[in-house]
């Protein structure tokens, strides 16, 4: 019975999404890039409106190679009932490219006054329900423009072991392939209106380095909204660099729990309290290595349900008011302790370019779509 009901729901969801197809295709784009070394890249994107200007949002790795911007970037988009192919200027004062490597996000200013769109809103991904329906839009294998795959939200707060920290990421259980990078992840709000829940950037690798194509993920819409506003309001063409967070964290996983509790000779037969936690992986003046960080200003952080992302939460407050204070709640031998920090003291700008110059999801467990 559950299976029949679920299938019926899928059919109804597909019908609802189909009713939005014209609007989806209106803002869906494809990206092609050529590099000075002769290399080629292709991906997906979507149109957004910012301060009355139209931009193409896409994944930065689609237009970059080894940190170098493509020599030529081309966009295919829809206008007045027809498809158009246009080159985006990448050099000189007329450069129309804005990007950040750390978050793997880029914006291409379209400069086409005839393009009119009804923007699709970014969802509050932090309040999305796991298991809600979703579709991914893109150009898989660079040969299937505006195709979509149907699935569900697998995790709206995916936490991974990044180089230093992780940003806010979202997974969907839908087929994704190379070429989907930069494409929209969509869902429906309570009124069955489409909403952007994230941008596709990466897939997963099996242990034999074989891509798994049944699910993928990328930057969540809540954090993408922050990145969009920060980069485009700054107006700096080319690369935008965020300050680096000095507090190095990683998600607590089973391997860490086993080794940590064995080393501390803890008895966990009665269970141990685990609710949305990270641990620091490098000491600073207050926190020693392997300190369990439980809360920031009373908000649980970590991979558990309802947890916030450490980097996303702090970088947003840095831009709101870097001189304000925050309270870190840690667990020290089972006892909660609070420490107060000035937000700007948790960040630095020296060396930030070097530390930002690495795509986080290019790892042994993930690959860039």
C-alpha positions as CSV (number, residue, x, y, z in Angstrom):
1,X,0.0,0.0,0.0
2,X,2.8,2.4,0.8
3,X,4.4,1.7,-2.5
4,X,1.2,2.4,-4.4
5,X,0.6,5.7,-2.5
6,X,4.2,6.8,-3.1
7,X,4.0,6.2,-6.8
8,X,0.7,8.1,-7.0
9,X,2.4,11.0,-5.3
10,X,5.2,10.9,-7.7
11,X,2.8,11.1,-10.6
12,X,1.0,14.1,-9.0
13,X,4.3,15.8,-8.4
14,X,5.5,15.3,-12.0
15,X,2.2,16.9,-13.2
16,X,2.8,19.9,-10.9
17,X,6.4,20.4,-12.1
18,X,5.2,20.0,-15.7
19,X,2.8,22.9,-15.2
20,X,5.9,25.0,-14.4
21,X,8.1,23.8,-17.3
22,X,7.8,27.0,-19.4
23,X,9.0,29.1,-16.5
24,X,11.8,26.6,-15.7
25,X,13.0,26.6,-19.3
26,X,12.8,30.4,-19.5
27,X,15.6,30.7,-16.9
28,X,17.6,27.5,-17.6
29,X,20.9,28.0,-19.5
30,X,23.9,26.1,-20.7
31,X,27.5,27.2,-20.4
32,X,30.5,26.5,-22.7
33,X,34.0,27.6,-22.0
34,X,37.3,27.4,-23.9
35,X,40.7,27.8,-22.3
36,X,44.0,29.2,-23.6
37,X,45.5,25.7,-23.4
38,X,42.9,24.4,-25.8
39,X,40.7,22.7,-23.2
40,X,36.9,22.9,-23.3
41,X,34.4,22.8,-20.5
42,X,30.6,22.8,-20.5
43,X,28.0,23.0,-17.8
44,X,24.6,24.4,-16.8
45,X,23.3,27.5,-15.3
46,X,20.2,29.6,-14.6
47,X,19.1,33.3,-15.0
48,X,18.7,35.5,-11.9
49,X,17.8,39.1,-11.5
50,X,19.9,41.4,-9.3
51,X,19.3,45.2,-9.1
52,X,17.3,45.0,-12.4
53,X,20.3,43.3,-14.2
54,X,20.2,39.8,-15.5
55,X,23.0,37.4,-14.6
56,X,23.7,33.7,-15.3
57,X,24.4,31.8,-12.1
58,X,26.7,28.7,-12.6
59,X,29.4,26.7,-10.9
60,X,32.8,28.4,-10.9
61,X,34.7,25.3,-11.9
62,X,32.8,25.3,-15.2
63,X,34.6,28.5,-16.3
64,X,37.9,28.0,-14.5
65,X,40.8,25.6,-15.1
66,X,43.5,25.5,-12.5
67,X,42.4,28.8,-11.1
68,X,42.6,30.5,-14.5
69,X,39.5,32.0,-16.1
70,X,38.4,30.7,-19.4
71,X,39.5,32.7,-22.5
72,X,36.0,32.5,-23.9
73,X,32.7,31.8,-22.2
74,X,29.4,31.3,-24.1
75,X,25.9,31.1,-22.8
76,X,22.8,29.6,-24.5
77,X,19.6,31.1,-23.1
78,X,15.9,31.5,-24.0
79,X,14.4,34.8,-25.1
80,X,11.1,35.8,-26.7
81,X,10.4,32.2,-27.8
82,X,13.8,31.5,-29.2
83,X,17.2,30.2,-28.1
84,X,20.2,32.5,-28.2
85,X,23.9,31.9,-28.1
86,X,26.0,34.7,-26.7
87,X,29.7,35.2,-25.7
88,X,30.4,36.7,-22.3
89,X,33.3,39.1,-22.1
90,X,36.1,37.9,-19.8
91,X,38.8,40.5,-20.2
92,X,39.5,44.2,-19.6
93,X,37.1,46.8,-18.1
94,X,34.2,45.1,-19.9
95,X,34.8,41.9,-18.0
96,X,31.3,40.5,-17.0
97,X,32.4,37.6,-14.8
98,X,32.2,37.4,-11.0
99,X,33.2,34.3,-9.1
100,X,34.4,32.7,-5.9
101,X,36.4,29.5,-5.8
102,X,35.7,28.5,-2.2
103,X,32.0,28.3,-2.7
104,X,32.3,27.3,-6.4
105,X,29.9,29.9,-7.6
106,X,30.1,32.3,-10.6
107,X,27.8,35.0,-12.1
108,X,28.0,36.1,-15.7
109,X,26.4,39.4,-16.5
110,X,24.3,38.9,-19.6
111,X,24.0,42.5,-20.9
112,X,20.9,41.8,-23.0
113,X,18.3,44.5,-22.3
114,X,15.6,42.5,-24.1
115,X,15.7,39.6,-21.7
116,X,12.8,39.7,-19.2
117,X,12.3,36.9,-16.7
118,X,10.1,36.1,-13.7
119,X,12.8,35.2,-11.2
120,X,12.4,32.0,-9.2
121,X,13.0,32.7,-5.5
122,X,15.7,31.0,-3.4
123,X,14.1,28.8,-0.8
124,X,14.9,28.8,2.9
125,X,16.8,25.5,2.6
126,X,17.4,25.3,6.3
127,X,13.7,24.6,6.9
128,X,13.2,22.1,4.0
129,X,11.9,18.6,4.8
130,X,14.0,15.7,3.9
131,X,12.1,13.5,1.5
132,X,10.3,16.4,-0.2
133,X,10.2,16.2,-3.9
134,X,12.8,17.8,-6.1
135,X,14.0,18.0,-9.7
136,X,17.4,18.9,-11.1
137,X,17.7,20.9,-14.3
138,X,20.7,21.0,-16.5
139,X,22.7,19.9,-19.5
140,X,24.0,16.4,-18.6
141,X,26.8,15.0,-20.7
142,X,26.7,18.4,-22.6
143,X,24.1,17.0,-24.9
144,X,20.7,17.1,-23.3
145,X,19.8,20.8,-22.8
146,X,17.0,21.6,-20.3
147,X,16.6,18.0,-19.2
148,X,15.4,17.2,-15.7
149,X,15.6,14.3,-13.3
150,X,13.1,13.8,-10.6
151,X,13.8,12.8,-7.0
152,X,13.7,13.8,-3.4
153,X,15.7,16.0,-1.0
154,X,18.2,13.6,0.5
155,X,19.8,15.9,3.0
156,X,19.4,19.7,3.4
157,X,22.4,20.0,5.7
158,X,25.1,17.7,4.2
159,X,28.3,17.9,6.2
160,X,31.6,16.5,4.9
161,X,35.3,16.6,5.7
162,X,36.4,19.6,3.7
163,X,40.0,21.0,3.5
164,X,39.4,23.2,6.5
165,X,35.7,23.7,6.8
166,X,32.5,22.9,5.0
167,X,29.9,25.3,3.7
168,X,26.2,24.7,3.6
169,X,25.4,22.0,1.1
170,X,22.3,20.1,0.0
171,X,21.8,16.6,-1.5
172,X,19.1,15.4,-3.9
173,X,18.3,11.8,-4.7
174,X,18.1,12.3,-8.4
175,X,20.2,11.3,-11.4
176,X,23.1,13.7,-12.0
177,X,25.8,13.6,-14.6
178,X,28.9,15.5,-15.8
179,X,27.5,18.7,-17.3
180,X,24.9,19.2,-14.6
181,X,27.2,21.5,-12.7
182,X,25.7,24.9,-12.2
183,X,22.2,23.8,-12.8
184,X,19.2,24.3,-10.5
185,X,17.9,22.1,-7.8
186,X,14.2,22.8,-7.5
187,X,11.4,22.0,-5.1
188,X,7.9,23.1,-4.4
189,X,6.7,25.4,-1.6
190,X,3.5,25.0,0.4
191,X,1.5,26.6,-2.4
192,X,3.1,24.3,-5.1
193,X,5.2,27.2,-6.5
194,X,8.7,26.2,-7.7
195,X,11.6,27.4,-5.6
196,X,15.4,27.1,-6.0
197,X,16.8,24.9,-3.2
198,X,20.4,24.9,-4.4
199,X,22.9,24.7,-7.3
200,X,24.4,21.4,-8.5
201,X,28.2,21.2,-8.2
202,X,29.3,17.7,-7.3
203,X,28.6,14.0,-7.4
204,X,30.0,11.0,-5.4
205,X,32.6,8.4,-6.1
206,X,32.5,4.7,-5.2
207,X,35.6,3.3,-3.6
208,X,36.8,2.2,-7.0
209,X,36.6,5.9,-8.2
210,X,33.6,5.1,-10.3
211,X,31.0,7.9,-10.3
212,X,27.6,7.1,-8.7
213,X,24.9,8.8,-10.6
214,X,21.8,8.3,-8.5
215,X,22.3,11.4,-6.4
216,X,24.3,14.7,-6.3
217,X,24.5,17.9,-4.5
218,X,25.8,21.5,-4.3
219,X,25.5,24.7,-2.4
220,X,22.2,25.2,-0.6
221,X,19.9,28.0,-1.6
222,X,20.1,29.7,1.8
223,X,23.9,30.0,1.6
224,X,23.7,30.7,-2.2
225,X,21.4,33.7,-1.4
226,X,24.1,35.1,0.9
227,X,26.9,34.5,-1.6
228,X,24.9,36.1,-4.4
229,X,24.1,39.2,-2.5
230,X,27.7,39.5,-1.1
231,X,29.5,39.1,-4.4
232,X,27.1,41.1,-6.6
233,X,26.6,44.0,-4.1
234,X,30.4,44.3,-3.9
235,X,30.6,44.8,-7.7
236,X,34.1,43.5,-7.9
237,X,34.7,41.8,-11.3
238,X,36.7,38.7,-11.5
239,X,37.5,36.7,-8.3
240,X,35.9,37.6,-5.0
241,X,37.7,36.2,-1.9
242,X,36.0,35.6,1.4
243,X,38.0,35.9,4.7
244,X,39.3,32.7,6.0
245,X,37.8,31.2,9.2
246,X,40.6,30.4,11.7
247,X,38.4,27.9,13.5
248,X,39.0,24.7,11.7
249,X,36.2,22.2,12.0
250,X,35.1,18.8,10.7
251,X,31.9,16.8,11.2
252,X,31.9,14.2,14.0
253,X,31.6,10.8,12.4
254,X,31.6,7.2,13.7
255,X,35.3,6.8,13.1
256,X,36.1,9.8,15.3
257,X,33.6,8.8,18.0
258,X,35.2,5.3,18.3
259,X,38.8,6.5,18.4
260,X,38.0,9.5,20.7
261,X,36.0,7.5,23.3
262,X,38.5,4.7,23.2
263,X,41.4,7.1,23.8
264,X,39.5,8.7,26.7
265,X,38.4,5.4,28.2
266,X,34.8,6.6,28.2
267,X,32.1,4.1,28.9
268,X,29.3,4.5,26.4
269,X,27.2,1.5,27.4
270,X,24.7,3.9,28.8
271,X,24.7,6.1,25.7
272,X,26.3,9.4,25.1
273,X,24.7,12.7,24.3
274,X,25.0,13.5,20.6
275,X,23.2,16.5,19.1
276,X,24.5,18.4,16.1
277,X,28.2,18.7,16.9
278,X,31.5,19.5,15.2
279,X,34.9,19.2,16.6
280,X,37.9,21.5,16.1
281,X,40.8,20.0,14.3
282,X,43.4,22.6,15.2
283,X,44.1,24.5,18.4
284,X,43.6,28.2,18.9
285,X,44.1,30.3,22.1
286,X,41.0,28.9,23.7
287,X,40.0,25.6,22.1
288,X,42.3,22.6,22.0
289,X,42.3,20.1,19.1
290,X,39.3,17.7,19.1
291,X,37.2,20.1,21.2
292,X,33.5,19.3,20.7
293,X,31.7,22.5,19.6
294,X,28.0,22.1,20.3
295,X,26.4,25.6,19.8
296,X,27.0,29.0,18.4
297,X,24.9,31.7,20.1
298,X,22.6,28.9,21.3
299,X,22.1,27.3,17.9
300,X,23.2,23.7,17.5
301,X,25.8,23.1,14.8
302,X,26.7,20.0,13.0
303,X,25.4,17.2,10.9
304,X,22.5,16.0,13.1
305,X,19.0,17.0,12.2
306,X,18.3,20.7,12.8
307,X,22.0,21.6,13.1
308,X,23.5,24.7,11.5
309,X,26.7,24.9,9.5
310,X,29.6,26.4,11.4
311,X,31.2,28.3,8.4
312,X,27.9,29.5,7.0
313,X,26.6,30.7,10.3
314,X,29.8,32.6,11.2
315,X,30.6,34.1,7.8
316,X,27.1,35.6,7.5
317,X,27.5,37.2,10.9
318,X,30.9,38.5,9.9
319,X,29.2,40.5,7.1
320,X,26.3,41.6,9.2
321,X,28.5,43.0,12.0
322,X,32.1,41.7,12.4
323,X,32.6,43.7,15.6
324,X,29.7,41.9,17.4
325,X,30.3,39.0,19.8
326,X,29.2,35.4,19.6
327,X,29.2,32.6,22.2
328,X,30.7,29.2,21.5
329,X,29.3,26.4,23.6
330,X,31.7,23.4,23.9
331,X,31.5,20.1,25.6
332,X,34.5,19.4,27.9
333,X,34.4,16.0,29.6
334,X,30.6,16.0,29.4
335,X,30.3,19.6,30.8
336,X,29.0,22.5,28.8
337,X,31.3,25.6,28.8
338,X,30.8,28.9,27.1
339,X,33.4,31.1,25.5
340,X,32.8,34.6,24.0
341,X,34.6,35.7,20.8
342,X,34.5,38.9,18.7
343,X,33.5,37.6,15.3
344,X,36.3,39.4,13.4
345,X,38.8,37.7,15.6
346,X,37.7,34.3,14.2
347,X,38.6,35.3,10.6
348,X,41.7,36.6,8.8
349,X,42.2,38.1,5.3
350,X,45.9,37.4,5.0
351,X,46.5,34.4,2.8
352,X,42.8,34.1,2.2
353,X,43.3,34.0,-1.6
354,X,45.6,30.9,-1.3
355,X,43.3,29.2,1.1
356,X,40.2,30.0,-1.1
357,X,41.9,28.7,-4.2
358,X,40.8,25.1,-4.0
359,X,37.5,23.5,-5.0
360,X,36.3,21.8,-1.9
361,X,34.4,19.0,-3.6
362,X,37.3,17.8,-5.7
363,X,38.3,15.0,-3.3
364,X,38.6,11.2,-3.1
365,X,34.9,11.0,-2.2
366,X,33.4,13.6,-4.5
367,X,33.9,14.8,-8.1
368,X,33.0,18.0,-9.8
369,X,30.1,17.5,-12.2
